[in-house]
Amino acid sequence: MKIKVSVIGCGGIASAHIARLAILKDDVEFTAFCDVVKEKAEAKANQYGGKVYTDFREMFDKEKFDACFICVPPFAHQGQEELCIEKNIPFFVEKPIHLDLKKARGIAKKVEEKKLLTSVGYVLRNFEIIEKAREIIKNEKIAIVRGKYYGQVPGGEGSWLIKKEFSGGQLIEQATHTVDMMRYFAGDVAEVFAYKFEGINNKIYKGYDVEDASIVVMKFKNGVIGNLTCTWLWNGYHSGVEVVGKGIIINYEGNTLTIDRGNKKEIFVDSIDPMLEEDKRFIEAIKKSKPELIKSSYADALKTLEVTLKSHISMLEGKPVEI
């Protein structure tokens, strides 16, 4: 049985998912592509088959499909998830799942009520080395988790990413992957205290109104402490998470995991395509009715969103904020 898939949003991240879903051709059939820019949807339909739409509501009215990939920017969540819930259609949504915490909580509640299968694009969870790290962490006395996300301004002048109302800022839109990895390693966060730095990029890029850099201090529910350092002042890209415990440092970067015990260092390099694995798990979970195959559900992704959104509240209020 092939899973009939429709895609909302046909930009860069959607293209990455579509290319991987095409690899799963024995299990996937494309039904429709929807984008507010008709030419983008047409390009995908011409390549992969399926109908073309510019209004997702019309697509839901006219097409029948088994799964929906929602790959829209943060500001463009305008009822796609709610329609999937209403029609009992499992959905995959890219991170961050929303910019409005109240609305995201409402969606999560409806998903739970319907027991609907969902998946969220926290792609790093699908590396095999990440599960290896988690297994090691379970047996160690862990005290500190440190994350960093260094990058350059994405898209430059004119990009929606540099506008707070559209992206939420670097922490919410991109460093969310690092926050999620910290949670995946250390557990749920109880409290955050954050500072921001600004005043450089807004003099270089017209319309830039998000932070240049930020530091978030985290207190986890299990007593572990941590911090996350982010910036868009660098000229490249670097992200990673370090876990420190009694006699051990676990360092994850890219597709590499390093276990350092002082007198012994082990390095593991992952060769899998985590996005292909992520998409494969979602399709298989639908086919076999096995939600346990999903690495990040909507309900779980909501916890990561709350950490980032409340970190921004802490920046504004200048005090710790409970999660």
N, C-alpha and C positions, 0 to 999 in steps of 0.2 A: 504494500500500500504506500502510495506517495502522499506526502504532506503538502497540501496546497498552501502556498505562502504568498502573502501580499506585503509590500514594503511601502512605508510612509516616510518620505524624505529620501532623495536620491543623490546626496552629496558625497563627500569623501569617505566618511565612516560607513555610510550605507554601501558604497561601492566595494569596500573591503569585505563586508559581510556577504554581499551578493556574489562576489567572485568565489567565496568559500562555499556558499550554499550550492553554487553551480557544480562544484566538485562532488557534492553529495547527490548527483543527478538520479541515482537509483531510489532515493528517498524523498526528493524535493521536486515540486513542480511550481513554477511561478505563475500566479494568477493575475496579479495587477501591480503596477508601480504608480505611486502618487507623489507629486511634487508641485509646489506652487509655481515653479518654473517648468512649464510643460516640456520644453526641450530636454530637460534632464530625465524626466520619466520616459519620454519617447526613445531616448538613446538606450535605456535599459531594456525596454520592451522590444526594441528592434534586435537587440543582442540575445536576450534570454526568453522572449515570448511573453505573453500576458497583455492585459488591457492597460490603457493609459488614463490617468486621472489627475486633476489639479485640486480637487476637493475630496478629502478623505471621507466625508460624510456620504457623498454620492457613491464612492467606492464601496462603502459598507452596505448601502442600499441595493446596489446592483450586482455585487459579486458574492460568491460563497467561497470561503477559504477556511483552512484549519489552523492557521497561525499567522501572526502579524509581527513584522519587525518595525519598530518605531524608532527611526534614526533622525530625529529633528533636533535643532539647537535647543538649549534650555528654555529660552523665552517662547518657544513655539509649541509648548504642551497646551493644547486647547480643546481637550476632550477626546483625544485618540484612545487613551487608556480606558476612559469611562465607556466608550462605545464597545471596546473589546470585552469589557466586563459584562455589559448589557447583553451582548450576543454570545457570551460564553466562549470567546475565542482566546486561547493562550497567546500571550504576547511577550516579545523580547523588546526591551527598551534600553537605549544607550544612556550612559551616565552623563551628567547628573540627572536623576529622575525628575527633578522639578526645581524651581526657584522659590516656590511657595510651600513652606512646611505644612501648613494647615491642609492645603489641597492634596499634598502627597500622602498625608496621614489618612485623609478621606478615601483616597484610591486604595491604600493598603488595607483599610477596613473592609471595603467592598470586595477586594480580592480574597480576603480571608473568609468572608461570608459565603462567597461563591465557590471557595476551594479551587480557585482558578490557578492553573500552572503559569508561572511567570519566570523570566530570567532577565538579569541586568548585566550590562557590559563591563563588569569588573574583570577584564580579560586576564589579568595577571594571576588570578586564582587558579587558572587552568594549567599553569606550568606544573610539571611533575616535581620539580625541585621545591616548589612551595609546600606541597604536602610532606615532602621529606623534612623540610624545616619545621613544620608544625609537629611532626612526630618527635623530633629531637627536643623541641621546646617543652613538650608535655612532660619530659623526664628531667628537666633542669630547673634550678632555682633562679628564676628570671627576675630582674629588678628594673631594667631600663629598656625603653624602645625609642630609637631615634630615627626620624625620617627626614629626607631632604628631597626637594624638587627644584632644580635649577634649570632655567630655560631662557630663551630670548622671546621677545614680543612676537606672538604668533600672528601671521597674516599682515602685520604692519598697519599703517594708517588706513582707516576705512573698514577694518575688520570688526565684526560684531563682538569678537572676543575681548576687545579693549573697552567695551561699554558695560558698565555695571548692570544696567537694566536688562541687558541681553544675555550676558554670560554669568553674572554674579561675581566675576573676578577670578584670578588665577587659582586660588585655593579651592573654590567651589567647582570650577569647570575642569581643571586639569590635575591639580595636586590631589584631587579626590581619590585618584588611584593609590597614591601613597598613604593617605589617611585610611583607605580601605584595607591596605596591606597591614598597616599597624594594628588595626582592629582584628584582622584575620589571625595575626600572630599572638596578640596580647589580650584579646577579649574586648568586651564593651567598655566604652568610656563613660566615666561618671561626671567629670567636670573639665572645663577648658578655661584657659586664661590666655588671651592673645593680644599681641601688639602688631601694628602695621607701620610701614615706612612708605612715604610717597613724596613726589615733588621732582623727580628726574624725568621719567618717561612722558609725563604730561606736557613737558616743555619740548619734547622731540616729536611726539605723535599727536596730531590734531584729533581731538575727540576722546583721548585717553583719560579715563576717570576711575580706574581701578588702582589698587595698591601696587607699588613697585616690589615690595617684599613684606613678608610677615613671619612672625614666630608664634607658634601655638604650643603652650605647655598643657599637657594632658595628665589627668589622674584617672587611671582605669579602675573599674569596679573591684578587681581582685587585688588592688594595692600597688600594682606596677605603675611607675611614672614614666613620662616620655615627653618628647618635644619634636616639632616639625618645623623645618626652616624652608621657606619658599621664596623664590625671586624670579622676576622677568628682566633682570639686569645683565644676565650672562649672554655669551655669544653662541652658545650651543645648547646641549641638553644633557642633563644628568639627574637620575633619580635612583633612590635606593632606601633600604630600611636596614637598620642595625639593631640587633637584640643582644643585650649584655646581661650575663648572669654570673653565678659563682664559677669562676674558672673557665668561662666560655664566652666567645663573641661569635654570633651568627650574623653574617652579612649577605644581604641579597641585593643584587644589581643586575638589571637586564635579564639575561638568561643564565646568570651565574650565581651559585650559592657557595659561600666559603664558611667552613666551620673551623674556628681557631681555638684551640685549647692551650695555647702557649707553647707546649712541647710537641704539638702535633697540629698540622694544618691540612684540611681536606678541601678540595675544590671540585664542585660538580657543575657541569655545563649541560643545559637542557637544549635539545634539538627539535622539540615539537613546535608546531604552529599553535600557539594558545588560542587564537581566535577561531581557527578551524575546529579545535577541540571544544571550544565554548559553543559554537553553532551546532556541532554534531551532538553534543549533550542535550541541547534544547530540543532538537528534532527527535532524538531517541526517547527523551522523556515524554514527549507527546505520543509517540507511537506505542510506547510500552506502558503509558500511564504511571511513570515513575518519577515523581517530583524530586526524589532524593538524588537524582543524577545532576541536578542543577547546583552550581557552585554558589550563585548569588541570586536569591529570590528578591522580589520587590520589597518584602517586609524587612529583609536583612539590609538591602541597599538603603532603605529609609534611615537606618541607624547611622550609616556613613554620612548621608545628607545632613542629618541633624547635627553631627559634629562640626561640619564645615559652616553651616548656616549660623550656628550658635557661637562659633569662633568669631564670625564677623560681628555678631552682637557684642561680644566681649571687647573687640577692637573699639567699637563705638562708645561703650559704656565705661571702659577702663576698669573692669572688675571681673572676677570669675563668674562663669555661667554654668549652672547645672544642666546635664543632659537628661 
